[in-house]
Amino acid sequence: MESGGGGGSTFHASPSTLHARHQGHGVTRLTRYVTRELLPPLLAGTLLFTSVLSFGYFFISSQWLRHVPLSLIGRWIAYQVPDTLVKVLPMAAVLMTVVAFGRLATERELIAIRSGGIGLGRIARPVAVVASFVTALAVWLSLWTAPHANLETRGLYWDVLTGGGLSQLVGKTVDLGNNLTVSIRGYDHQKRELQGVRVERWERDDPRRGTVIFADRGTFENRKLGLYGYQVFTVNYGEAAKLAGVPDNDPAAFRTAVQNVFENVVVPETAEAALNLDTGMSRKQAIAQYADVIGADMEGWPELHRKLTAAGVTPVDRQEARLTLNRKVALPFANLVLALASLPFALRYGRTLGVSLGIALLIAVGYYLVFFAGLTLAGAMPALPEVGVWLANVLFAALGLWQLRRA
């Protein structure tokens, strides 16, 4: 600091300070430049892979769509986008890194940058930042948005687009929750009416005692199961064996024994009398779970948290919820893992767009193969499913770090 004649003071920055400021501004510009390189391939890859999967869904299911307005088809496809994004974002993250850094390496821009004293770790920092944002988005989609969208997708498809409704449940015995199992003989999609309904509710503590309800027809809307032309029988099969010991010449004892077997019988006076039952799942949930060979992934954070913490949940259901929660978090984190793991491959092989796309697909396919193998391993290790679920992330993160050190 030097004092002037007017009593003022003037500050002179040292050469090292000016160099640090200049380098800081340079790093900021570099971060912005690399980020601008990353975003176009990320958006293009997301759009490309989402379009391919969406077309596949439409192509497979379009054979059952007849005279359906395009607006409903567009709405049906839109409902599938959140779940599709969770699946394709890791592939887009790989493509983002390979294309962007492959171009920088091909144009020798990386050599110029590193000759200025900037290390590869600082150059790759925007990749970690962008991939972290994508990971956060994927976690939100996986745990909150996609489960609800999957539920709406199946409901719209079966109840509106195809008109099949609950017809896929005909001949099946399904668990509607709230300790209710239901089977139906037929379904009238025009009236949205169940035909030939049998409802069973068995005691948890005594599986030989329960209530069986037969109904001529019924309705299932929201979480209400309405039965018409019904008969209710509360049966205790534990007492049924005692019927064989009742003397043939003692009608009163036989009558008492029969009453002990059929503890309660309800037959309404009119066939229009209604019996309403509360189910543990809604109509849309039943369709999503049972209409297709593979049920919809409709459990989000609220449902999984309840299974993991609520009292009365069976150990099997709690274990399944633990596995599902880890799976729903592990796959979104693949965005961060694969973005960093693909960086050394981009530096070595990402010379052209075609090669970059091929490398991205190979890395993504390899990850998904290991990921699904890990899920199989997690199913075989119910006591510690995290080992199998996170196996792919751990392996690819280790591979990426090893390759980066070599680079």
N, C-alpha and C positions, 0 to 999 in steps of 0.2 A: 504494500500500500504506500503511495506517495502523496504528500500534502501539497496542494497548489498554493499560489500566492493569495488567492481569494478566500482561503480558509476552507475550501472544499477538499474532497479526497477522491482519488481515482483508483479503481481496482484493476489490476492486471493479472489475468489468469495465467498460470504456469503452462508450459508446453504440454506436460503430462495431462493436465486438466482438459485442455483443448482437445487433445487426442482422444481422451475418454469420451468427451461429449460427442465428438465426430463419430467415434466408433458406435456409441449408443444410438445415434440417429441412423447410422448405417444398418445396424441390426434391426431397428424398427422398420425401416424400409424393406429390408430383406424379408422380415416376417410377413409383411403385407404382400410382398411379391410372391412368396411361396404359397401363401394362403390363396391368392388369386389363381395360382396354378392348380391347386388341389380341388377347388370347388366345382369347376366345370365337369371333370371326369366323375366326381362323386354324384352330381345331379344326373349326369347322362347315364351312369351305370345304374343308379336307382330307378330311373325311368325305364331303361331297357329291360332290366331283370323283372321289374314289377309288371311291365307289359307282357313279357313272355309268360310268366306264371298266371296272370289274369286271363290271358288268351287260352292257356291250357285248361283252367277251370271252366271257362265258357265252352270250349270245344268238347270237353267230356260230358258236360251236363246239358248242352243245347239240344241233344236228341229228344229230350223229354219236354222241351218248351214248344208250345204251339199257340199261335195267335196271342202272343204276349207283347204288350206295348214296350217300345224301346226304353221309355223312361223307367219302367220297373226293372228291366234288365240292367240298365246303367246303375240304378240304385243297388241292385243285388251285387254287382261287381264292386261298387264303391265300398260296401260293407266288408268285402274281403281284403281291402287294401291294408288296414292296420296289421292284420296277421301276416300278410304277404311281406310287408316292409320289415317286420322282425326277422323274417327268413332271408331276405335279399340284401339288407343293409351290410352284413359282413362282406358279401361279394363286391358290393359297390365300394366299400372301404379299401379292399385290396386293389381294385381297379384304380381308385383315386391315387393311391401311393405309387403303383407301378407306372401308370401313365405319366404322372407329374414328374417324378424323379427320373424316370427313364428319359424323358425329354430333356431335363436339365443335364443329365449325364451325357446324352448324345450331342447336345449343343455345346458341351464343355463349359457350361456355366458353373457347374459344381467345382471344377478345377479352379476357375477364376475366383470363386467365392472363398475356397479353402486356402488359396494362395494369399488372401488378405488376412489370414490368421483366424478365420472363423471355423470352428470345428464342426464335424458332422452332427454331433449332438444338438448344437444350437440350430443348425439348418433344419433338423428333423423336428424341432419343437412344435412348429405349426401342425405337423401331422398328429402329434399327441393331443394337441388342443382340439383340433377339428374332430378327431376320432372320439375324444371324451364327450363332446357335445352329441355326437351321433349315438354313443353308448347310452347317455342319459335319455335321449329321445326313445331309443329302443326299449329301455327298461320301462319307461312310462307307457309305451304302446303295449308291451307284453303283459304288464300287471294290471293296467286299468282300462285301456281302450279296446284292445283286441278281444278280450273275453266277451264284453258286451256286444261288439260288432259281430263276432262269430255266432252268438245267440240269435241276433237279428237276421243274420244271413240264412241260417237253417229255417227259421220260422217263415221268412219271406219266401224261400224256395218251395217249401212243402205246402204251406197254407195258401199262397197266392199264385206263384208262378206255375206250379204243376197241379195244384188242387188236390194233391195226394193226402194232405193233412196227416191224420193219425193212422192212415191205412197201413203204414209200415209197421205198426205195432200189432196188427192182426196175427193171432197165433202165437204171440210171445207172452211170456210172463215177465212183467217189468216192475222194478222197484221205484215207486213214486215218492219215496221218503215218508217221514212221519210214521214209519213201521207199517206201510201199506204196500202190498203187491197187487197188481191188477193184470188181468188178461181179458181180451175181447175176441169175440168170434167174427165180427165184421165191423165195417165203418161206412157210413153214408156221408160222402164228402159234401153233397149238396145241402144236407141238413146239419152238417158238422156233428153227427150223432153216432155214438158208440152203440153197438148191438151185441147182445149176449155177453153181458159183463159179469165177471167174477172178481170180487175183492176179498182179500185175505189180510187179517191182522192177527199175528200170533204173539203170545206173551214171550217176552225176552227171557224171563226167569223159568218159565215152564213151556217148552216148545210143543207140548202135547195139548195145550189149551189155547184156544183162539176163537176168533169170530170170522165166519164166512158169510159173505153177502152175494146173493144172486140177483141180477136185475135184467129185465128185458131190453132196456136201452139206457143210455146215459149221455151226459155232456161233460166236457172237460174244458173249462175256460179259466185262465189265470191260474189260481191255486185251488179252485173249487171243482170237486167231482160230484156232479148231480146224478142221482140214480132214480129210475122210474120203473114201476112194476117190480119192486124189490121184495126180497125175503131175507131176513137176518137170522142166523143160527150161531149161537155161542156154544161151542162144543168142547168137552173135556174128554179127550181120548184116553186119559189116564184112568177114568172110571169105566171106559167101555169094556175092559177086560173082566170087570166084575160081573158083567151080564151073564157070563157062562156059569157062574156059581149060584145064580138065583134058581131056587126050586121051581119046577114047572107048575106045581100046584099052588103057588103063592102069587096070585096076580098083583096084590098090593105091593109086595116086595119088588116085583118086576117093574111095576110102574114107577116106584121110587128110584130104582136103578137107572131107568131110562131118563128120568128127570135129572139125575145127577150127571148123565152124559150130555144131554141137551139142556144146559143151564138156562138158556133164554132163547125163545123163538118169537120173532116179530113178523107178522103178516099184515100189511095195511089193508084197510077196508076197500080202498079203491086203487085201481092201477095207475091213477094219475098222481097219487101221493108221492112226494119227493123226499129223498134222503140226501143231504148235503154233507160231504166229507172234506175236511181240510187236508191237502196233500203237502208234502215237503218240497215239491218242485212245481214250477209252473208248466203250462202247456208248451211254451217255447222251449223250456229246458228239457222236457221229455222228448220233444222232437229232435232237439240238438244231440241228445245223448243216445237215443235209440233208433232214430229213423235211418241213419247211415250205418254202414259196416264199421266205420271209424267215427266215433263220437266227436263232436265239436269240442275244442279246447275252450271251455267257457268259465274256468275258475280263475279269478283274479286275486289281488291282494286281500280284499275283505273276506272272501270265502276261504282262502288258504290260511289266513291269520286266525279265523274262527276255528278251523279244524286243528290248528296247532296249539291253541290256548284254551278252548272251551272244554268244560267238563262233560263227561259222557261220550266223548268221541272214542271209537274203538281204536286199538293200537294199529290195526291194519290201515284204517283211514288216515290216522295221524302220520304214519310212515309214508303213505302215498302222497299226502300233502307236502311233506318235507322234501320228497323227491321232486315233485312238480315245481315247488318254489325255487329250488336250486336250478332246475332246468330253465325256468323262465328268466332267471337272472344270468346264468352262465352264457347262454347264447347271445344276448345283447353285448356282453363284455368281449365277445369275439371281435367286435368292431375295433376295439382298441388293440387287442392282441394281434389280430391279423394285419392291421395297418402298419404296426411296427415290425412285425415278423416279415412282411413282404418288402420292406425297404432295401435290405441287401440284395434281394433278387432283382429289384428295379435298377439298382446301380450297375449290376453285372449284365443283365439280359434285356432290359426294357428299351430296346433300340427303336422299334417301330410300333405303331398302334396295334397291328395284328399280333405281333409277338407279345406285347403287353397284355392284350386281352386273353391270349392263350395262357400266359403265366398266371394271370389273375384267376382264371377258371380252374387251373390245376391246383393252385394253393387252396382255393375255396372248396373244391371237391375233396381234396385231401383232408381238410379240416372237418368237413361234415362226415366223412367216413369215420374218422377217429371219434368225433362227437357222438355219433350213433352207437359206435362200439362201446364207448364209455357209458352210455345209457343202459346198454345191455349188461355191462359189468355192475352198474349201480343197482339194477334189478336183482342181481345175484348176491349183492351185499346190502341187505336191507338195514343192517345196523349202522352202516356208514356210507350212505349213497353219495355224499359229497366227493368221495374219491373218484368214482366213475364219472360223475356229471362234469367235474372240472378238469378231467384228464386232458382233454383236447386243448384247453386254454393253457394249462401248465406246460405241456409238451411244445406247443407252438411258440409260447413266450420264451422258453428256454432255447429253442432253435433259433429264434429271431435274435436274442441277445448274443448267442454264440457267433452267428453270422455277422452281426454288427461289429463285434470286437475284431473279427478278421478283416472287415471292411475298413 
